[in-house]
Amino acid sequence: MLEHGGRLRAAAQQYGVPLEQWIDLSTGISPWLYPMPDIPTTCWHRLPEPDDGLDTIAAQYYGNHQLLATAGSQPAIQQLPSLFAPCRVAIIGPTYNEHVAAWRHSAHELRLVDSLAAALATDARIIILCNPNNPTAMQYPPEVLLHAAAQLQARNGWLVVDEAYGDAYPEYSVTPVAGTSRAPHLITLRSLGKFFGLAGARVGFVFADSALLEQLADQLGPWTISGPARWVAQHALANTAWQTNQITHIKDAGVRLKLLMTQILAPAEPVQSTGLFSTCRLPNAQGLFKHLAERGILVRLFPNESLIRIGIAADHEWKRLELALRSWKNT
Ligand SMILES: Cc1ncc(COP(=O)(O)O)c(C=O)c1O
């Protein structure tokens, strides 16, 4: 199993701070989760039905009906390699480690590269990237991605774009055209875990060409998402007023965090932000991670890249984060 953020219990033990005193900024999950609607008992009692309306509501929210609902992005990430005959694959990194793990454990020939241009230059038939990227927060404009998808299509290849952190900036999303006649060889992944704060519900979507979606659906089997999760997801995806408010909240908090990190950490390279988290490279990223952990604030350290990634804090957590960052002296 790979390491992920959110492991508060382990941190509490290691740093001797009681569990209930921690602020968890290690995941990039929104601190404001979608308010739970009442869940009818039938959702618990009956088998989930694929025509319960979730796909229609999701198609409206994402602007594309070429979709398959999955139990979060994770099952799709794991199954994608098995949908293609062995070929050369390029992943743009550093990025979400589950992508690398899934393709590394497959029959494909994997190359890790640091840009889309480098990925295209490898002659890979499949390119995988996250937009915005986790952890670097790097973002490609949609026209660049669509051009790359067209280039890959010309070599009978595919572009996979994971937009798990994409909801706060929908103008960057290529999901509306994934798998349609405008971009038939483009596949995108979406998640309700981050923007909606519903990581525990395990709901996500794949957008792709219908033959590919059918193959994936067959591999995943029936009832991949529980009835209660489908109910909550329908409410969250339909509630446009809440979504608009959430975008404002996340963008404001994102700007505030990016500014604070820029002022205090004074990194050599600019702090990059997705709204939900901000990331920067620091010579002593490890030292900052420890400094915050000793104050009961868990962030995410990427030691190999000297990156520190901090999620946005809820309003009541902000002061503690600010004080902890202000007391940091980079050594
Ligand atoms: C880029 C990216 N994609 C996908 C996932 C997994 O999301 P889900 O909860 O939908 O499985 C994560 C989780 O951190 C992620 O960072």
PDBQT file of the ligand as one rigid body, heavy atoms in Angstrom, charges set to zero:
ROOT
HETATM    1  C1  LIG A 401      -4.828  13.492  -8.305  1.00  0.00    +0.000 C 
HETATM    2  C2  LIG A 401      -5.689  12.525  -7.556  1.00  0.00    +0.000 A 
HETATM    3  N1  LIG A 401      -6.504  11.717  -8.236  1.00  0.00    +0.000 NA
HETATM    4  C3  LIG A 401      -7.306  10.839  -7.604  1.00  0.00    +0.000 A 
HETATM    5  C4  LIG A 401      -7.269  10.701  -6.251  1.00  0.00    +0.000 A 
HETATM    6  C5  LIG A 401      -8.162   9.684  -5.604  1.00  0.00    +0.000 C 
HETATM    7  O1  LIG A 401      -9.407  10.218  -5.439  1.00  0.00    +0.000 OA
HETATM    8  P1  LIG A 401     -10.671   9.376  -5.022  1.00  0.00    +0.000 P 
HETATM    9  O2  LIG A 401     -10.954   9.678  -3.604  1.00  0.00    +0.000 OA
HETATM   10  O3  LIG A 401     -11.742   9.876  -5.954  1.00  0.00    +0.000 OA
HETATM   11  O4  LIG A 401     -10.360   7.937  -5.258  1.00  0.00    +0.000 OA
HETATM   12  C6  LIG A 401      -6.449  11.518  -5.489  1.00  0.00    +0.000 A 
HETATM   13  C7  LIG A 401      -6.430  11.418  -4.021  1.00  0.00    +0.000 C 
HETATM   14  O5  LIG A 401      -5.725  12.079  -3.335  1.00  0.00    +0.000 OA
HETATM   15  C8  LIG A 401      -5.629  12.442  -6.159  1.00  0.00    +0.000 A 
HETATM   16  O6  LIG A 401      -4.805  13.247  -5.502  1.00  0.00    +0.000 OA
ENDROOT
TORSDOF 0
